Amino acid sequence: MTRHILAASTALAASLFFTTTAFAQDAAAAPQPAAAADTGQITDIVVTATKRETSLQKTPIAISAFSQATLDKQQVQDVKGLADFVPSLHFAQQGDQGGILLTMRGIGNDAAYTEVADPEVAIYVDGIYSPRAQGASVLMYDMERVEVLRGPQGTLFGRNATVGAISLVTAKPTFDDFHASVEAVGGAYNRFGIKGMVNIPVTDNFALRAAFITDRHDGYIDYQTPPDLPGVNRSAFVTGGKKYYAGDQKSARISARWDLGRFKWNLNGEWYKDTGSPILGLMQDPRPGQKFWSALVDTAPQTDRYSWGIRSNMSYDLSDHIEAVYIAGFSRVGGTADSDADAGAHPPALADDGTVTMPNDSFGENNTAYSRYDFWSHEVQLKSTGHNAIDWIVGGYYSHEVNKIRFDIDQRNGYRDGTFNWAGTFIQADREIDSRAAFGQAIWHITDKINLTGGIRYTSDKKRDIGGRNVTFSGCPDTNPAVTGTQADPACTAAVANLPGIFGIDLDGAGNAQQVVDALNAETAQYGNLWGISPNDTHGKWNKVTWLARADAQITPGTLVYGSVSTGFKSGNIEDGGLLAGPETLTNYEIGSKSKFFDNHVTLNLAAYYEDFKGYQVNQAVTTRDADGNITGSQIITTNAKGAKAYGLEAELNANLTRLDRLTLAATYQHTRFKDLLTVNNGIYNNVPENIENLKGNELPHAPHFSATATYEHDFELANGGRITPRGTLHYETRSWLSYFNGDQIGGYAPENQAGKGLLGTAYDQQKAYAKIDLGLTYASPGDKYEIEAFSLNVTDKRIRTSAGVSGSVGTNGLQSVFLSNYEPPRTWGVRVRAKF
């Protein structure tokens, strides 16, 4: 497939050149418009955050907007790349499911990558909601703009825009002329990529646009040498081939645009493929003699993830002041993956007495054997157009999602060829979500300078699981069940030690749960049925009215101020085992200003907010173990915290200091606190009552008190009309937590249960304050026909964690706790060449 994509990319690049030559010959005789004078003023950006086109500086919402040119300069290629440049936005990464998990203003969900949980930050592509976190990794290329809306968007955007929304607006075909571009990049870790686009005006009211991108690089993690121990099969470890953190992504999009006067239609289809590799948790403190970016791996990485979708936007002018809009779309996200869950934290080792130890459940493999998420949505809008005393919009929304997945977990002792410990497969045959909504919003222009906005939305979500089954190992029977404290049948235990586990059973595609159980029980029939099925069948329905009230005033020709109160809503969750979790709601109080200074050479946008969050859904993978540390069960559960609060101040500065000097700054101060949550830090302690901890007063994860990003660039003009532009970006964050637990703190436990707690301190899930530097140097030819750019990201090679965990539970299997984390990429560099036609 890669060969075909690269061939297609080369063919398109060649066609661009030859077609451009033909168009250029036709256009040579035509008079060309004079270039606009460079006044040094900041270009106004048009956004659609209010479902109508408005100037960014006159839109009374905390919003950041980026053109494709800006995204290119900042090396932003997907959603996680936005985090450094948007106030209050942070991200985490999930390994085996390939999810990008977003946090905005302190509110997010690090487990919103499964078919169970929904995100609090909604992502839209051309007005179509993207419900799964896996879809967030789709590449940004050939964009018209990207808008990041902060604060609840519960009126116009609705579902799961609890704390904000990210709207990706792809570039539309234009009718004016033929134009095209092509770009190639190469760099560290054997990176190579190419992207391009071509715009073809077929008639004066019909145009086509095609765009593509490929990007690949080797993985960052080297494989460690397997241990040389008696009885240990060294060939069970991975020493070559594809590495973890590798990238291999491809995407293509074709768009069509018709303009028949009153009727307009934009239609596009997009395809995406990811055959890179999962990320892997690394030891925060490597074993002596080992490199940081390395791991002892006994499961080879594998990713084969895809998505495709069709998006349609039709509009019809019913009159000079009323427009009808119909937005519809379908998307499918799916694929398979295989990843090492233990990261080699507890390998086989030589004990003092010369024997080889095989630590309990120290091998873990996660396998997404099958996944498919199908999503349909329809939205109808009726809205005013032109200049009116009251601008209004009303509409209706419906979406339907069907999720299917089979996820396998295998646990063994020591390493891949160690004795069997526990296994489970989670087969969700049909998990469905229906969402319906009706909404309306109106803006009353009291005067030319004062506006009042009110909006309301009714949302009704229904979720159900039909036929979901969990197949798990229930353990060997006790030798004497009537006597407390007896041990499992030793003959059974010995037989089970050699079981192949879940991965040794042919599950036939998505898998039939009963077929799996029958096959597994046949292996140990003489000891009874050691494998069982638990159902997930359930259904739930939740509804809520969300609303918005806002006032804004243009107090000077260059300054807009606003104040608003808005609410957000996310429906309850379906949990494994047929359980239900409650919904969550948010009320946001906000004031802000948007200002232009020095004849529009400087813009400064400020926002201050206070969020009151209720029913916060905290998702965790809960693992239970017996007294010997053997795993006896695992499932994802959702707990509703009593609530949380967050408040902060955001600032965005854009300054053209001179005609040749530009400075941008995005900064956030924020403060977050849990109100109340009783839970167990299952990564450290067994899930038993005495280990329940109250997280009241803890900070929310991924919410540093202060973060800021500043970018400065200067143009050196050359005699030939070209220019050289050096650029530097500095990102700084104060320390932040990477989990809800804020370390292992004694104070969270009841006094009678504090013994043995607090052993691990706070460092394991805390990201220390850091500063990251990106540098670039660009040469642009006269007329910007082509550019050559050299860049380096994370120049000082900072180790920046995006998640944290613990391997080895205190007080169970006696393992020494090892801290693991996912990381942002190390220092990379590259060279990029762009050409326009």
RALINWO-V863336 format. One record per pair of residues at least 24 apart in sequence whose ideal C-beta (glycine too) atoms are under 10 Angstrom apart, sorted by the first residue. I is the first residue (numbers start at 1). GAP is how many residues later the second one is. Records with the same first field share a line. If there is no record, write none. Layout:
BEGIN
I = GAP  GAP
END
This chain:
BEGIN
1 = 247  249  272  274  303
2 = 212  214  246  248  271  273
4 = 246
5 = 189  207  208  209  243  245  246  247  268
6 = 186  188  208  210  244
8 = 204  206  242  244
9 = 173  175  184  185  186  187  203  204  205  241  243
10 = 184  186
12 = 168  170  182  183  184  185  186  198  199  200  240
13 = 167  168  169  170  171  181  182  183  185  199  822
14 = 168
15 = 165  181  183  195
16 = 162  163  164  165  166  180  181  182  194  819  820  821
17 = 163  165  818  820
19 = 159  161  179  181  818
20 = 158  159  160  161  162  178  815  816  817
21 = 816
22 = 156
23 = 154  155  156  157  177  814
24 = 154  813
26 = 152
27 = 150  151
30 = 147
35 = 748
38 = 621  622
39 = 560  561  562  617  620
40 = 558  559  560  561  616  617  618  619  620  621  622
41 = 555  557  558  559  560  561  615  618
42 = 554  556  557  558  559  560  561  612  613  614  620
43 = 24  557  611  613
44 = 552  556  559
45 = 25  100  102  558  609
46 = 98  99
47 = 98  100  102  120  122
48 = 79  96  97  99  108  119  121
49 = 98  99  100  104  107  108  116  118
50 = 99  105  106  333  341  343  391  393  403  405
51 = 76  104  105  106  274  328  330  332  342  344  388  390
52 = 104  271  329  331  332  333  339  341  391
53 = 332
54 = 337
55 = 505  539
56 = 89  91  538  547  549  598
57 = 501  502  503  537  538  539  543  546  548  597
58 = 393  494  496  502  536
59 = 88  90  493  501  503  535  546
60 = 383  391  393  490  491  492  493  500  501  502  503  504  530  532  533  534
61 = 86  88  89  90  92  392  489  491  501  503  505  529  531  533  546
62 = 25  26  43  86  87  88  89  102  500  502  526  528  530  532  543  544  545  546  547  588  590
63 = 84  85  86  87  88  101  102  104  529  531  542  544  589
64 = 24  25  82  83  84  85  86  102  541  586  588  602
65 = 80  81  82  83  84  102  104  587
66 = 74  77  79  80  81  82
67 = 76  77  78  79  104
68 = 72  73  74  75  76  77  78  102  103  113  129
69 = 74  715
70 = 73  75  76  594  641
71 = 69  70  72  74  75
72 = 68  69  71  111  706  715  717  760  762
73 = 589  591  638  640  652  654  656  703  705  716  718
74 = 590  635  637  653  655  700  702  719
75 = 110  654  699  701  714  716  717  718  753  755  757
76 = 64  67  70
77 = 60  62  63  64  108  116  118  136  138  170  172
78 = 58  59  60  61  62  63  137  171
79 = 42  44  51  54  56  57  58  59  60  61  67  69  87  89
80 = 56  57  722  744
81 = 59  712
82 = 58  64  66  84
83 = 65  619  624  626  648  719  741
84 = 582  623  624  625  627  645  646  647  649  688  690  740
85 = 63  567  579  581  624  626  644  646
86 = 60  62  64  78  80  564  566  580  582  623
87 = 61  63  518  519  520  561  562  563  564  565  578  579  580  581  582  583  620  621  622
88 = 60  62  63  75  76  519  521  558  560  561  562  578  579  580  581  582  615  619
89 = 32  59  61  75  77  577  579  613  618
90 = 578  611  612  613  614  617  643  646  712
91 = 30  45  611  711  733
92 = 41  609  610  646  709  710  711  712  730
93 = 40  44  152  185  186  709  710  729  730  731
94 = 39  40  184  185  708  709  728
95 = 149  150  182  183  184  185  186  206  208  242  244  245  246  248  271  708  727
96 = 182  183  184  205  206  207  241  242  243  244  245  269  270  271  272  311  313
97 = 35  36  37  181  208  238  240  242  269  271  274  308  310
98 = 34  35  36  37  38  39  176  178  179  180  181  205  207  235  237  239  241  270  273
99 = 33  34  35  36  37  38
100 = 33  34  35  36  37  38  702
101 = 32  35  600  601  701  702
102 = 31  34  46  61  62  64  600
103 = 60  61  569  597  598  599  600  633
104 = 44  45  46  47  58  59  60  61  62  542  598  599
105 = 45  46  47  58  59  481  483  502  504  506  508  541  542  543  545  563  565  567  595  598
106 = 57  505  507  538  539  540  541  542  562  564  565  566  567  593  594  595  596  597  598  630
107 = 45  55  56  57  461  477  479  481  504  506  509  537  539  565  593  595  596
108 = 54  55  592  593  594  595
109 = 24  51  53  461  475  507  508  509  510  529  592
110 = 508  509  510  591  592  628  629  630  692  693
111 = 462  506  507  508  509  510  525  526  527
112 = 24  48  458  461  505  507
113 = 506
114 = 257  289  291  293  312  314  317  459  462  505  507  522
115 = 256  257  258  286  287  288  289  290  292  311  313  316  318  350  353  459  521
116 = 287  289  310  312  315  347  349  420  457  458  459  460  465  503  519  520  521  522
117 = 453  456  457  458  464  500  501  502  519  521
118 = 41  42  44  283  315  343  345  452  453  454  455  466  499  501
119 = 41  42  43  44  451
120 = 32  40  41  42  43  44  448  450  464  466  493  496  497
121 = 27  28  29  32  39  40  41  42  43  44  45
122 = 27  31  32  35  36  37  38  39  40  41  42  43  44  45  446  448
123 = 37  38  42  43  44  45
124 = 25  29  33  37  41  42  43  44  45  203  205  253
125 = 41  42  43  44  45  143  145  184  186  204  206
126 = 41  42  43  44  46  129  140  141  142  144  183  185  186  187  201  203
127 = 30  40  41  42  139  184  185  186  198  200  201  202  250  252  254
128 = 40  181  182  183  184  185  199  200  201  202  203  247  248  249  251  271
129 = 28  29  30  31  32  36  200  202  246  248  250  268  270  272  306
130 = 36  38  177  179  199  201  203  243  245  247
131 = 28  29  200  202  242  244  246  268  270  272  302  304
132 = 175  199  201  202  239  241  243  269  271
133 = 200
134 = 140  171  172  173  199  200  201  203  237  239
135 = 137  172  174  196  197  198  238  240
136 = 30  32
137 = 112  135  137  139  168  170  196
138 = 30  111  113  132  134  136  169  171  193  195
139 = 54  56  74  75  76  110  111  112  114  131  133  135
140 = 28  30  73  111
141 = 29  30  42  54  55  56  70  71  72  74  110  111  112
142 = 28  29  39  53  54  55  57  67  68  69  70  71  109  111  113
143 = 25  26  27  28  68
144 = 24  25  26  27  28
145 = 24  25  26
150 = 438  440  442  457  459  498  500  518
151 = 397  413  415  417  435  437  438  439  441  456  458  460  499
152 = 394  395  396  412  413  414  415  416  417  433  434  435  436  438  459
153 = 304  393  395  413  415
154 = 283  285  301  302  303  305  390  391  392  393  394  412  413  414  415  416  431  432  434
155 = 238  282  284  285  286  298  299  300  301  302  391  392  393  395  411  412  413
156 = 225  237  239  283  284  285  299  301  392
157 = 240  282  300  411
158 = 221  237  239  241  277  279  280  281  299  300  301  388  410  411
159 = 218  238  240  274  276  277  278  298  300  302  410  411  412
160 = 275  299  301  408  409  410  411
161 = 385  407  408  409
162 = 384  405  406  407  408  422  423  424  426  449  451  454  455
163 = 405  407  423  425  446  448  450  483
164 = 404  424
170 = 39  41  83  85  96  98  100  141
171 = 26  28  38  40  82  84  97
172 = 27  35  37  83  84  85  94  96  141
173 = 25  26  27  28  29  33  34  35  36  37  81  82  83  84  85  86  93  95
174 = 25  26  27  33  35  83
175 = 24  26  27  28  29  30  31  32  82  84
176 = 25  28  31
177 = 24
178 = 29  659
179 = 30  657  658
180 = 29  30  31  655  656  657
181 = 30  605  653  654  655  656
182 = 30  604  651  652  653  654  655
183 = 30  603  604  606  649  650  651  652  653
184 = 30  647  648  649  650  651
185 = 30  32  604  606  645  646  647  648  649
186 = 31  643  644  645  646  647
187 = 30  603  604  605  606  641  642  643  644  645
188 = 29  30  32  604  605  637  638  639  640  641  642
189 = 27  28  29  30  31  54  56  57  58  636  637  639  640  641
190 = 26  27  28  56
191 = 24  25  26  27  56  637  638  639  640
192 = 24  25  638
193 = 24  54  56  57  637  639
194 = 639
195 = 56  57  639
196 = 638  639  641
197 = 56  58  639
198 = 639
199 = 56  58
201 = 56
202 = 54  55  56
203 = 55  56
204 = 55
205 = 52  53  54  55  56  59
206 = 50  51  52  53  54  59
207 = 48  49  50  51  52
208 = 46  47  48  49
209 = 44  45  46  47  48  59
210 = 42  43  44  45  58
211 = 40  41  42  43  44  57  59
212 = 38  39  40  41  42  59
213 = 36  37  38  39  40  59
214 = 34  35  36  37  38  59
215 = 32  33  34  35  36  61
216 = 30  31  32  33  34  59  60
217 = 28  29  30  31  32  59  608  611  613
218 = 24  25  27  28  29  30  58  59
219 = 24  25  26  27  28  57  58  59  60  61  74  82
220 = 24  25  26  27  59  60  62  73  74  603  605  606  608
221 = 24  25  56  58  59  61  70  71  72  73  74  76  80  122  602
222 = 68  69  70  71  72  73  75
223 = 71  72  73  74  77  121
224 = 62  63  65  66  67  70  71  72  73  120  123
225 = 64  65  69  71
226 = 70  71  72  118  121  122  189
227 = 69  117  120  121  122  123  129  187  188
228 = 122
229 = 118  119  120  121  126  127  128  185
230 = 118  120  124  125  126
231 = 117  124  125  127  183  186
232 = 115  116  117  118  124  126  182  183  185  186
233 = 65  115  182  183  184  185
234 = 181  183
235 = 181  182
236 = 62  63  127  178  179  180  181  182
237 = 59  60  61  62  63  107  110  178  179  180
238 = 57  58  59  60  61  62  63  102  106  178
239 = 58
240 = 60
241 = 36  59  60  61
242 = 33  34  35  58  59  60  61
243 = 33  34  37  50  51  52  54  57  58
244 = 32  33  34  35  36  37  38  49  51  53  55  56  57  95  96  99
245 = 31  32  33  34  35  37  48  56  577  578  580  581
246 = 29  30  31  32  33  55  57
247 = 27  28  29  30  56  578
248 = 25  26  27  28  29  55
249 = 24  25  26  27  56
250 = 24  25  56
251 = 56  57
252 = 56
253 = 56  58
255 = 56
256 = 56
257 = 56
258 = 56
260 = 56
261 = 55  56
262 = 53  54  55  56  57  61
263 = 51  52  53  54  61
264 = 49  50  51  52  53  59  61
265 = 47  48  49  50  51  61
266 = 45  46  47  48  49  61
267 = 43  44  45  46  47  61
268 = 41  42  43  44  45  61
269 = 39  40  41  42  43  61
270 = 37  38  39  40  41  61
271 = 35  36  37  38
272 = 33  34  35  36  37  61
273 = 31  32  33  34  35  62
274 = 29  30  31  32  33  61  63
275 = 27  28  29  30  31  60
276 = 25  26  27  28  29
277 = 24  25  26  60  61  62
278 = 24  25  27  59  60  61  62  88  90  544
279 = 60  523  524  543  544  546
280 = 59  60  61  62  63  64  540  542  543
281 = 58  59  60  61  62  63  64  520  522  523  524  526  537  538  539  540  541  542
282 = 61  62  63  517  519  537  538  539  540  541
283 = 60  61  62  524  535  536  537  538
284 = 479  480  515  517  520  521  534  535  536  537  539
285 = 478  533  534
287 = 57  58  60  531
290 = 54
292 = 505  507  531  534
293 = 506  530  532  533
294 = 50
295 = 45  47  48  49  50  525
296 = 44  46  47  48  49  50  51  119
297 = 42  43  45  46  47  119
298 = 42  44  46  49  65  66  67  114  116  117  118  119  120
299 = 39  40  41  42  43  44  45  64  65  66  67  68  111  116  117  204
300 = 38  39  40  65
301 = 36  37  38  39
302 = 34  35  36  37  65  66
303 = 32  33  34  35  36  65
304 = 30  31  32  33  34  64
305 = 28  29  30  31  32  63  66
306 = 26  27  28  29  30  66
307 = 24  25  26  27  28  66
308 = 24  25  26
309 = 24  66
311 = 66
312 = 66
313 = 66
315 = 66  68  70
317 = 68
318 = 64  67
319 = 65  66  67
320 = 65  66
321 = 62  63  64  65  66  67  70
322 = 60  61  62  63  64  66  70
323 = 58  59  60  61  62  63  70
324 = 56  57  58  59  71
325 = 54  55  56  57  58  68  70
326 = 52  53  54  55  69
327 = 50  51  52  53  54  68  70
328 = 48  49  50  51  52  70
329 = 46  47  48  49  50  70
330 = 44  45  46  47  70
331 = 42  43  44  45  46  70
332 = 40  41  42  43  70
333 = 38  39  40  41  42  70
334 = 34  36  37  38  39  40  69  70  71
335 = 33  35  36  37
336 = 31  32  33  34  35  70
337 = 29  30  31  32  34  70
338 = 27  28  29  30  31  70  165
339 = 25  26  27  28  29
340 = 24  25  26  76
341 = 24  25  26  68  69  70  466  479
342 = 24  69  70  73  74  465  476  478
343 = 462  464  475  477  478
344 = 71  463  474  476
345 = 460  461  462  463  470  471  472  473  474  475
346 = 67  68  69  461  462  467  469  470  471  472
347 = 67  68  71
348 = 65  66  67  69  70
349 = 65
356 = 58
357 = 56  57  457
358 = 54  55  56  57  59  60  61  63
359 = 54  55  56  59  270  448  449  454  455  456  457
360 = 51  52  53  54  58  59  61  62  265  266  268  269  270  271  448  449  452  453  454  455
361 = 50  51  52  53  57  60  61  262  264  268  269  270  446  447  448  451  452  454
362 = 49  50  51  52  53  56  59  267  445  446  451  453  456
363 = 47  48  49  50  51  52  53  54  55  56  58  138
364 = 45  46  47  48  57  58  267  443
365 = 43  44  45  46  47  51  58  136  137  138
366 = 41  42  43  44
367 = 39  40  41  42  43  58  135  136
368 = 37  38  39  40
369 = 36  37  38  39  56  58  133  134  138  140  141  142
370 = 34  35  36  37  38  57  58  137  139  140  141
371 = 32  33  34  35  36  57  139
372 = 30  31  32  33  138
373 = 28  29  30  31  32  58
374 = 26  27  28  29  30  58
375 = 24  25  26  27  28  58
376 = 24  25  26
377 = 24  58
379 = 58  60
380 = 58
381 = 58
382 = 58
383 = 57  58
384 = 58  59
387 = 58
388 = 55  56  57
389 = 54  55  56  57
390 = 52  53  54  55  61  62
391 = 50  51  52  53  54  60  62
392 = 48  49  50  51  52  62  63
393 = 46  47  48  49  50  62
394 = 44  45  46  47  48
395 = 42  43  44  45  46  62
396 = 40  41  42  43
397 = 38  39  40  41  42  60  62
398 = 36  37  38  39
399 = 34  35  36  37  38  62
400 = 32  33  34  35  36  62
401 = 30  31  32  33  34  62
402 = 28  29  30  31  64
403 = 25  26  27  28  29  30  62  65  171
404 = 24  25  26  27  64  106
405 = 24  26  63  105
406 = 63  65  101  103  104  105  107  110
407 = 63  229
408 = 63  93  94  95  97  99  103  108
409 = 63  92  93  94  212  214  222  225
410 = 90  91  92  93  94
411 = 62  90  91  212  219  220  223
412 = 85  87  89
413 = 84  216  217  400
416 = 87
418 = 79
419 = 74  75  77  78  79  80
420 = 53  73  75  76  77  78  79  80  81  84
421 = 52  75  76  78  80  204  208  209  210  211
422 = 50  51  52  53  74  79  80  201  202  203  208  209  210  211  212
423 = 48  49  50  76  77  78  79  80  81  82  97  108  208  211
424 = 46  47  48  49  77  78  107  110  207  209  210  211
425 = 44  45  46  47  76  77  78  80  82  86  88  91  92  95  106
426 = 42  43  44  45  46  85  87  108  110  150  208  209  210
427 = 40  41  42  43  44  80  83  84  85  86  89  106  109
428 = 37  38  39  40  41  42  82  108  146  148
429 = 36  37  38  39  40  81  82  83  84  107
430 = 34  35  36  37  38  107
431 = 32  33  34  35  36  37  105  107  143
432 = 30  31  32  33  34  107  142
433 = 28  29  30  31  138  141
434 = 26  27  28  29  30  107
435 = 24  25  26  27  28  136
436 = 24  25  26  107
437 = 24  106  107  109
439 = 107
441 = 106  107  109
443 = 107  109
444 = 107
446 = 105  107
447 = 106  107
448 = 106
449 = 103  104  105  106  107  108  111
450 = 101  102  103  104  105
451 = 99  100  101  102  103  109  111
452 = 97  98  99  100  101
453 = 95  96  97  98  99  109  111
454 = 93  94  95  96  97
455 = 91  92  93  94  95  111
456 = 89  90  91  92  93  111
457 = 87  88  89  90  91  110  112
458 = 85  86  87  88  89
459 = 83  84  85  86  87  110  111  112
460 = 81  82  83  84  111
461 = 79  80  81  82  83  108  109  110  111  122
462 = 77  78  79  80  81  109
463 = 75  76  77  78  79  108  109  110  111  117
464 = 73  74  75  76  77  110
465 = 70  71  72  73  74  75  109  110  111  113
466 = 70  71  72  73
467 = 46  68  69  70
468 = 45  66  67  68  69  70  106  108  109  110
469 = 42  43  44  45  47  48  64  65  66  67  68
470 = 43  62  63  64  65  66  106  107  163  164  165
471 = 31  34  36  40  42  43  44  45  46  49  60  61  62  63
472 = 30  45  48  59  60  61  62  159  160  161  162  163
473 = 26  28  29  47  51  57  58  59  157  158  159  160
474 = 54  55  56  57  58  60  158  159
475 = 55  56  151  155  156  157  158
476 = 48  51  52  54
477 = 50  51  52  53
485 = 142
487 = 141
488 = 39  138  140  142
489 = 38  39
491 = 35  36
492 = 32  34  35  36  38
493 = 34  137
495 = 28  29  31  32  35
496 = 27  28  31  34
498 = 25
499 = 24  25  31  32
502 = 29
505 = 26
534 = 42  43  44  99  101
535 = 41  42  43
536 = 38  39  40  41  42  43  99
537 = 37  41
538 = 36  37  38  39  40  41  42
539 = 35  39  41
540 = 31  32  33  34  35  39  40  41  42  43
541 = 30  31  39
542 = 27  28  29  30  31  38  40  41
543 = 26  28  40
544 = 24  25  26  27  39  41
545 = 24
546 = 39  40  41
547 = 40
548 = 40
550 = 40
552 = 40  41  42
554 = 40
555 = 38  40
556 = 39  40
557 = 39
558 = 36  37  38  39  40  41  42  44  45
559 = 34  35  36  37  38  45
560 = 32  33  34  35  36  45
561 = 30  31  32  33  34  45
562 = 28  29  30  31  32  45
563 = 26  27  28  29  45
564 = 24  25  26  27  28  43  45
565 = 24  25
566 = 24  43
567 = 45
568 = 43  45
569 = 46
570 = 45  46  47
571 = 46
572 = 43  45  66  68
573 = 44  46  63  64  65  67
574 = 64
575 = 44  60  61  62  63  64
576 = 45  46  58  59  60  61  62
577 = 58  59  60
579 = 56  58  59
580 = 58
581 = 34  36  37  38  56  57  58  59
582 = 32  33  35  56  57  58
583 = 31  32  34  57
584 = 29  30  31  32  33  34  54  56  57  59  60
585 = 27  28  29  30  31  58
586 = 25  26  27  28  29  30  57  58  60
587 = 24  25  26  27
588 = 24  25  58
589 = 58
590 = 60
592 = 57  58
594 = 58
596 = 58
597 = 58
598 = 57  58  59
600 = 56
601 = 53  54  55  56  57  58
602 = 51  52  53  54  55  61
603 = 49  50  51  52  53  61
604 = 47  48  49  50  51  61
605 = 45  46  47  48  49  61
606 = 43  44  45  46  47
607 = 41  42  43  44  45  61
608 = 39  40  41  42  43  61
609 = 37  38  39  40  41  61
610 = 35  36  37  38  61
611 = 33  34  35  36  37  59  61
612 = 31  32  33  34  35  63
613 = 28  29  30  31  32  33  59  61  62  87
614 = 26  27  28  29  30  31  61
615 = 25  26  27  28  29
616 = 24  25  26  27  28  58  59  60  61  84  124
617 = 24
618 = 26  56  59  61  77  122
620 = 59  60  61  62  63  67  119  120
621 = 61  62  184
622 = 57  58  60  65
623 = 59  60  63  64  186
624 = 58  62  63  64
625 = 57  60  61  62  63  184  186  187  188
626 = 60  186  187
627 = 59  184  185  186
628 = 184  185  186
629 = 57  179  180  182  183  184  185  186
630 = 182  183
631 = 178  181  182
633 = 54
634 = 48
637 = 42  45  50
639 = 38  39  40  41  101
640 = 37
641 = 33  34  35  36  37  38  54  55  99
642 = 32  33  34  35  36  54
643 = 30  31  32  33  34
644 = 28  29  30  31  32  33  51  54  55  56  96
645 = 26  27  28  29  30  55
646 = 24  25  26  27  53  54  57
647 = 24  25  26
648 = 24  55  57  58
649 = 57
651 = 57
653 = 57
654 = 57
655 = 57
657 = 55  57
658 = 56  57
659 = 56  58
660 = 53  54  55  56  57  63  65
661 = 51  52  53  54
662 = 49  50  51  52  53  63  65
663 = 47  48  49  50  51
664 = 45  46  47  48  49  65
665 = 43  44  45  46  47  65
666 = 41  42  43  44  45  65
667 = 39  40  41  42  43  65
668 = 35  36  37  38  39  40  41  65
669 = 35  36  37  38  39  65
670 = 29  30  33  34  35  36  37  66
671 = 28  29  32  34
672 = 26  27  28  29  30  31  32  33  64  65
673 = 24  25  26  27  30
674 = 24  25  26  66  68
677 = 63  64  71
678 = 70
679 = 61  62  69
680 = 61
681 = 58  59  60  62  63  64  67  76  79  84  125  128  129
682 = 124  127
683 = 56  58  61  77  81  82  121  122  123  124  125  126  127  134  136  137
684 = 57  60  73  75  76  80  121  122  124  125  126  127  128  133
685 = 59  64  71  72  121  124  125  126  127
686 = 123  124  125  126
688 = 65
689 = 61  64
690 = 59  60  62  63  64  65  66  67
691 = 58  62  65  66  119  120
692 = 56  57  58  61
693 = 47  48  51  52  53  54  55  56  57  60  64
694 = 53  54  55  56
695 = 44  45  46  47  50  53
696 = 51  52
697 = 45  50  51
698 = 39  41  42  43  44  45  47  50
699 = 36  37  38  41  43
700 = 36  37  39  40  42
701 = 35  36  37  38  39  40  41  64  66  102  103
702 = 34  35  36  37  65  100  101
703 = 33  34
704 = 28  29  30  31  32  33  63  65  66
705 = 28  29  30  31  64
706 = 26  27  28  29  30  63
707 = 24  25  26  27  29  62
708 = 24  25  26  63
709 = 24  63  65
711 = 63  65
713 = 63  64  65
715 = 63  65
716 = 63
718 = 61  62  63  64
720 = 61  62
721 = 59  60  61  62  63
722 = 57  58  59  60  61  62  63  64  65
723 = 55  56  57  58  59  61  64
724 = 53  54  55  56  64
725 = 51  52  53  54  55  62  64
726 = 49  50  51  52
727 = 47  48  49  50  51  62  64
728 = 45  46  47  48  49  67
729 = 43  44  45  46  47  64  66
730 = 41  42  43  44  45
731 = 39  40  41  42  43  63  67  69
732 = 37  38  39  40  41
733 = 34  35  36  37  38  39  67
734 = 33  34  35  36
735 = 27  31  32  33  34  35
736 = 29  30  31  32  33  34  65
737 = 25  28  29  30  67
738 = 26  27  28  29  63  64  65  66  67  83  84
739 = 25  26  27  64  65  66  67
740 = 25
741 = 24  63  65
742 = 24
743 = 61
744 = 62  66  73
756 = 54  55
757 = 53  54
759 = 51  52  58
760 = 46  50  57  59
763 = 41  56
764 = 40  41  42  53  54  55  56  57
765 = 36  38  39  40  41  54  56
766 = 35  38
767 = 32  33  34  35  36  37  54
768 = 30  31  32  33
770 = 26  28  29  30  31
771 = 25  27
772 = 24  25  26  28  52  55
773 = 24  25  54
774 = 54
775 = 54
776 = 54  56
778 = 54  56
780 = 54
781 = 54  55
783 = 53
784 = 50  52
785 = 49  50  51  52
786 = 47  48  49  50  51
787 = 45  46  47  48  49
788 = 43  44  45  46  47
789 = 41  42  43  44  45
790 = 39  40  41  42
791 = 37  38  39  40  41
792 = 35  36  37  38
793 = 31  32  33  34  35  36  37
794 = 30  31  32  33  34  35
795 = 32  33  34
796 = 31
797 = 28  29  30  31
798 = 25  26  28  29
799 = 24  25  27
800 = 24  25  26
END
